[in-house]
């Protein structure tokens, strides 16, 4: 069963990278390092986490990360539409997948659409969790020009 989940994760990452690759070549990539506190995550749809640490000025501490399903309550994996809400009608839309048995880098998120101050926001993010149950999002982002 684990090879199937790994294959799905890899296929999703390739699809996400393929979707953003033409635009990324015209934009400047920036490093993204966020830490999420999911102590308010209930496993119900929607479930909420908040950004606790951010290196991106436009994604401040306190930003809400909403997990909207379809799978947020499974003990072994998460597969969910995600909305990053920085407030004032500024959001980014993406998708996250996380496999608890995948080892050192068990998850990935891709964001491809934003509005308000996050208009044009795109990101590819590797997801890990530490021993304090803080979630780390590390990757790259850019703003597409229209």
C-alpha positions, 0 to 999 in steps of 0.5 A: 500500500505504501508504494501506491501512496508514494506514487500518488505523491510523486505524480501529484508533485510532477503535475503541480510542477508541470502546471507552474513551470511555464510561468515560473521561468518568467518569474523570480523564485523566492524561498518560503519557510513557514511553521504552522501550529495545528493545535486548533486542527479538529479533523473535521471539514473545514479544519484550521491551522495558523502560521506561527513563523514566516519568512514571507512578509505578505504571509504574516504570523496568524495567517489561517490555513483552512483544510477543506477536504476531502480527507482530513481525519485519516490517521495515516494521510491527509489529502485536502484542498487548502485555502491560505487566508491572510485576511482582508479578502486576500487568499491563496488556493492550493492542495496538500497531501501528507503521508505519515509513513513516507519518512523524512519528507512526507508531504507536499503542497502546491498553491496556484491561485491567489486573490487580493494581496496574494493575487498571482501567488504560486508555491511548491512546498515540502511538508514535515513535522517535528517532535513538537508537532509543529508543521514546517513548510519549506519551498519556493514561491513566486507571483505570476504576472498576468 
